[in-house]
Amino acid sequence: MNGAIALAPDAGVPCRDRLLNVSCVRARLERRLHNQRLDGLMTVKAKYRVGHSLRVVYRVSTASGSTLVTARTFSDPAERVAALARPHTARVSPLLLPPVFAEPDLGAVFWTFPNDRRLDGLDRLLSAVASPLRRLSTSSVQPALAGYTPEKCAVVAGIGRAGLALA
């Protein structure tokens, strides 16, 4: 055996294998980038609930920078879920990806970080000006994402001038 895991088809998440296939997702994201080249795409994390949903976090890189993009499947039509989410998003990605968009034939909605289906205000948390981390130190403190689980939590570190975590 070559180490690959063969999963049985899942009627509840019919596009599971395509969302886990970086080449398939890469083609989708490149269409959304409008004249930018996708330099890198890797799967960071995946959570699969058999028969229910799949959530995948990708790291997307272009010449403009890199960011996280989360895809999540739904039993409701993806276009409907994305339309309901759009009013609650912020356009702060270093890339030219929309804050939230549907890929209907994958049955998935994509969120470009810091947009998240359940965690509001991640853009404000990471903003150096509005961050409460500034109150923790007299030196310059820059917030940096230390950990992220979509729809659950974000862990932010306060990085000082020497590149060390102060908080």
N, C-alpha and C positions, 0 to 999 in steps of 0.2 A: 504494500500500500504506500502511496506517495505522500501521505499526511493530510490530504484534502478530506474534508468532511462532506459527505453526501447527505443532503437533507431531502426528505420526502416533500412533495408538493404540498402547499398550504392554501386551502380555499379561502381562508380569512385574510391572507396576505399574499395574493397571487403574484405580485411583482417583487417579492422578497429577494430572489436571486439576482435580479437586474439592479436593485438598489445596493446590493453588496458587491456588484461588479464595478470596479473603479472605471473601467473603459466605457461602460454604458453611461455612468453618471458624468464622466468627463465630457462626453459628447453633448449631453444636455446642458451642462454649465457653460461650455464654450459657445453655444448658441445664444446664451443670455449675456455674455460678456461684451458684445458689440465692439468688434474691432480690437479687442485685447486678446493676447495669446495666453492660454492657461499654461503656466510653467510647471506647476506641480499639483497633484491631487492625491491625498492619502486618506484612508479610513483611520480615524482616531479612536472611535468607540462605536459599538453597536449594542442595542438592547432589543431582543426579540422575544415577544410574548406569543407563543404558538397559538395560531388561530385568531389572534387579536390585533397585534400591531408590530411594527418594526420602527425603530428610531436609530438613525445613523448620523454620526458626527464626522464631517470631513474637514481636513485642512486644505484650503484652496490658496494657491500662490500664483501671482502674476507679477509683471514688472512693477506694478503699482504697490505691491505689498502682499500680505497674506491675511487670511481671516478664517474663522470657522463657519461652516454652513451645516445646518441640521436638516435632515429629511425625516419626515414622519408620515406613516401611512394612517389612513382613516377609513372607516366604513362609510362615512358620508362622502359625497363627491368632493374631490380636492379643490375644485374651483370655488365651491361654496365656503369651505373652511378658510381658504386664502382670502376671499372677499370679506369675510367677517373679521379677519385678523388685520387687514391693511390699515384701518384707521388707528390702530394701536401700535404702529411701528415707527421707528426712527431711521432716517437714512444717514448712517454714520460709517458705513463700511469703506475701507480704503479701496475696495474694488468697485466696479461699476455694476455689481449685481443688485437686483431689486431687494428691498428689505424682506419681502415675503412673496413667494410665487408658487403657483401650482404646476405640477407635471401630471396632468390627468391620466395619461396612459400608464403611468407608474402608480397611480392612486396615492400620490404623495404631495405633501406641501413642504417647501423648503423655506427655512428662516436663515437669513444672513446675520451672524452675530454682530451686535449685541441684541438683536431681536430674538425673542423667545416666546413661545406660546403661553407660558405661565409666569415667567419671571419678568416683571416690569421694572424699568428703571436701570437696567444694566449699563446703558449708555451714560447715565448720570453718575453711577457708581464709579465707572472707569475714567470719568472726566477729572483731570488733575485740578481744575478750578473748583468744581463742586464737590470734590471728594472729601469726606470726613477724615481721611487719613492725614490731611495737612495739620489737623489739630493734635496729632499724636507726636509730632516732632518739630523742632525748630529748624531743622535742615530741610532742604528740598526733598519731598517725597513724591514719587511717581507711582500711581497704582498700576499693577500688572496682574493679569489673570493667571492664577496659580493652579486652578482646577475648575472644571465645568462639567456638570451633568445636566443636559437639557431638561427643562421643566421641573427641575429639582433644586439645584443649588449652583452658586458660583462662589469660588474662593478667590479673594483678592489679596495680594501681598503689597505692602508699601515698600518700594525699592528706593534706597537712599543714593546719594551721589556716588558712592564707591561701588554701587551695584549690589549691595547687600540688602537683604530683607530686614527692614526695621519694624515692620508690623505685619 
